[in-house]
Amino acid sequence: MAFFLYLVDDGVAEEAVKAQAIFSLLDIEGNPVSSYTFTTSVVNFSEKKSWGYKNFIKRESLENPQYLKDDCFSIRIDLAVLTDYRTEETPLTGVVPPSDMHRHYGHLLLSKEGVDVEFQVGNKTFDAHRLVLAARSSVFRQSSMAG
């Protein structure tokens, strides 16, 4: 089975018509099937007039009950028509605020939100966050990966 897009050009377009398409076979729930989803390169339809896939899917594959609903299948084509744009460099005028990560970590520790590890040292118990420990220590990083 083949699928193609074709530009019907009445000669009015002054600029090239460039587009990119995504062809997707849909399963019976309407979700794209990754093994039958293909993206074209950007195509200048003013030059080529048509673009698509000669061998999109074989009939035997299409007869899979995952793709048929009431003996019908669905194909979705997402088409992005590209327009020319120009970019300008604009100087940055804003000031980047200083990092306040230490406040965020402090709040996280004081609120005990997300605490998932406890350490008992003598008579004291210390709460901690496994990800923070792993980020700061290769010893904890290895032990958090192991289990």
PyMOL commands that set and color helices and strands:
alter all, ss='L'
color gray80, all
select helices_A, chain A and resi 45-48+59-62+101-111+130-136+138-146
alter helices_A, ss='H'
color red, helices_A
select strands_A, chain A and resi 3-6+18-26+32-39+43-44+50-53+74-82+117-121+124-128
alter strands_A, ss='S'
color yellow, strands_A
deselect
rebuild
show_as cartoon
